[in-house]
Amino acid sequence: MSSMKKIIECVPNFSEGRHPQHIEKIVEPFRAKKGVRLLDYQTDEDHNRMVVTVVGEPAALKAAVIEAVGRAIDVIDMRTHRGQHPRMGAADVVPFIPIKNIDMQETVAFSRKVAREAAQKYSLPVFLYEKSASRPERQNLADIRKGQFEGMAAKIKQPQWKPDFGPAKIHPSAGVTAMGARMPLVAYNVNLDSRSLEIADEIAKKVRHVSGGLRYCKAIGIELKDRGSVQVSMNMTDYTQTALYRAFELIKVEARRYGINVIGSEIVGLVPMEALVDTAAYYLGLEGFSNEQVLETRIWE
Amino acid sequence: MSSMKKIIECVPNFSEGRHPQHIEKIVEPFRAKKGVRLLDYQTDEDHNRMVVTVVGEPAALKAAVIEAVGRAIDVIDMRTHRGQHPRMGAADVVPFIPIKNIDMQETVAFSRKVAREAAQKYSLPVFLYEKSASRPERQNLADIRKGQFEGMAAKIKQPQWKPDFGPAKIHPSAGVTAMGARMPLVAYNVNLDSRSLEIADEIAKKVRHVSGGLRYCKAIGIELKDRGSVQVSMNMTDYTQTALYRAFELIKVEARRYGINVIGSEIVGLVPMEALVDTAAYYLGLEGFSNEQVLETRIWE
């Protein structure tokens, strides 16, 4: 029965997905460390990239992340790195997510501390992104990463792309890194009783933010060849503002136009409890419900 | 970040709700004890009764519960006890609920150990009830408690009411106790846009088990005078078998007969996360969802 510890999640992406010894070296600082817990890591050979999921208390997490960034700089050489996924550095992007007893503002401050320390320690240019961004054009990772590692040496010399911390030139072998605080992402897919990828894409366009849909929703149509059906595949980028059920119900509404039905949905990977509690509360019309009524939150607070 | 500790909840009911010093004496064994956490306690002067909610690891919880039962025997005299709520002993009923890393079977075994030890230590007759019951007619607490403290001296002498542990005669001042394992109760109320208590009662009859409704649902109609409306007030006695959404949807169906609408619902007190996850999964048609995808379960496992 633990206390009111602050918990932050970190989901760093490293540009290494092929060499087991290198992968283990990078992950190792997250193992068997007090105050830090490695939840998962996944590697992709085609992307030549790995995604680590780790949670921890701020001080311990900061130390472990900075150590892992150092390991990535040691074992990865971006000058010879090849992979399908866009990338700009050995430690490509390091997002921090507030989980428990900590708010976004404090997580932004935390991300700045980690960025400053890592930049100093490794002479690494670091860009702050998402909620930590120092200017609007740096909020989206894709804008920072445009040009990738190969274009970064020239890009970083432009005044508007001076990094937030570290030197205004790339690390010769490790490139540059983006760090910042963001909300948890929920990977949420809605399945349609149709074989038409075109229709799935049309519906995706209607629900996603960029083309007039929901503010915190990214969406594309996907073909499920095994099932002979299609789905709207979404990233819900702030479930506290754009609820899962809203996307689900809106897709039902849009599907009607094509005379097709929603046959179900799926959550890929982890989802914060609050997103599901909110969904239950909506459909049951729950009045005055508080997350503290969930038994588990009382036990593991 | 704790380990795979077994966690049991205990919600003992003691026949004391009027004297603060006595109340504090009974609660005290649950305070500031390693491996045990007092979540809540509520007293009722009219009922002259208190309900404690505590969670803990088996060994520590057993010790604390046995100590608290001893305190109740010390400070309560059933011969002079008056209160509106039915009761048969100082420690009237002691339910145990499996919460984490423990199943019902193991919780039943645990309840038997606590019952045996308390019976020996205090020469207290203890009846096993609910999932721990030694015979079907002892499953329902109301059947065991029938006759209350005043009738128990005679009842306990009948062979079919020989207690499971302890002497076959009541404790002179503390009566008898029921102990056993059960599922978590969820207090769940559905609000109707009607002022008719009669209609709320009619609908309650249709959804509750005893009169032909859902297996793990108890229900009555209740008048909400302040709001000028009525509700179906339910105890969901096994949400893993009778889901909350099933009761909610069934009440909607039944309400149609009277031309009235369901305007919302409410959960009173604590609810296990799984009950809400299950509700969200139903309404979103979630495929292949596992509780382990809830971020919090990974952090506080």
Interface residues (C-beta under 8 A of the other chain):
Chain A: M1 S2 I7 E9 G35 R37 L39 V55 I99 K100 P184 N191 L244 Y245 F248 V262 I263 G264 S265 E266 I267 G269 L270 V271 P272 M273 L276 V277 T279 A280 A281 Y283 L284 G285 L286 E287 G288 F289 Q293 V294 L295 E296 T297 R298 I299 W300
Chain B: M1 S2 I7 E9 G35 R37 L39 V55 I99 K100 P184 N191 L244 Y245 F248 V262 I263 G264 S265 E266 I267 G269 L270 V271 P272 M273 L276 V277 T279 A280 A281 Y283 L284 G285 L286 E287 G288 F289 Q293 V294 L295 E296 T297 R298 I299 W300
